[in-house]
Amino acid sequence: MTLDDYKSLNYEVRLKKDIELDLHVASILELPGCSASGETEAEALSNVLELKDDWLETALEEGFDIPLPYEDREVSGRVTLRMPKSLHASVSKRAELEGISLNLLLVTYISEGFSRNETKLHYQKEASQYVEDFASTFLTANTSRHEAYEEPKFNQMGIKKTIDEQPIRVDFSKNREIGKQQWDEPNQHKEVLNS
């Protein structure tokens, strides 16, 4: 196949939101390491499609095998499955009790497990979208409050002003605030600094 042939194939792109980085990530499952991010889904998609072309070109130049999209792969419908003897005995007994073949029982179990997993993934995606929408709405509604907030400033002595304008000394070596009776270790003096 030529580069243009591979580029025309319909590879599956998965999009997900990285909440920690506040980015959208797009990846192509069939092409290992082919993923890109963007601030929007459209940007992530555009970035991964551009990367896909580079990935395919490099793989062809280096002589690597390029996987076909999952939907274009031919499958036989046959799978050789290895399992512990104890599991084989248990499922064989269950199939006999149900009056069905071992093959049908295994296909049923695999189908049920796969269906449960797909349902779980669907609800996880919906929940993630709900949290993202809620956070976006909350932050938008509270923008003025967040913009008005300023980080407290410390002078060279480590003094900062709190809301009630009482000074608090900060002991940077122990990474804790001293004063206003916040020292909670035993046998230590609790001191309130006066300005």
Stockholm file with secondary structure:
# STOCKHOLM 1.0

chainA/1-195         MTLDDYKSLNYEVRLKKDIELDLHVASILELPGCSASGETEAEALSNVLELKDDWLETALEEGFDIPLPYEDREVSGRVTLRMPKSLHASVSKRAELEGISLNLLLVTYISEGFSRNETKLHYQKEASQYVEDFASTFLTANTSRHEAYEEPKFNQMGIKKTIDEQPIRVDFSKNREIGKQQWDEPNQHKEVLNS
#=GR chainA/1-195 SS CCHHHHHHSCCCEEEEEETTTTEEEEEETTSTTCEEEESSHHHHHHHHHHHHHHHHHHHHHHTCCCCCCGGGCCCCSCCCCCCCHHHHHHHHHHHHHHTSCHHHHHHHHHHHHHHHHHHHHHHHHHHHHHHHHHHHHHHHHTHHHHHHCCCCCCCTTCEEECTTCCEEEEETTTTEEESTTCCCSTTCCCCCCCC
#=GC SS_cons         CCHHHHHHSCCCEEEEEETTTTEEEEEETTSTTCEEEESSHHHHHHHHHHHHHHHHHHHHHHTCCCCCCGGGCCCCSCCCCCCCHHHHHHHHHHHHHHTSCHHHHHHHHHHHHHHHHHHHHHHHHHHHHHHHHHHHHHHHHTHHHHHHCCCCCCCTTCEEECTTCCEEEEETTTTEEESTTCCCSTTCCCCCCCC
//
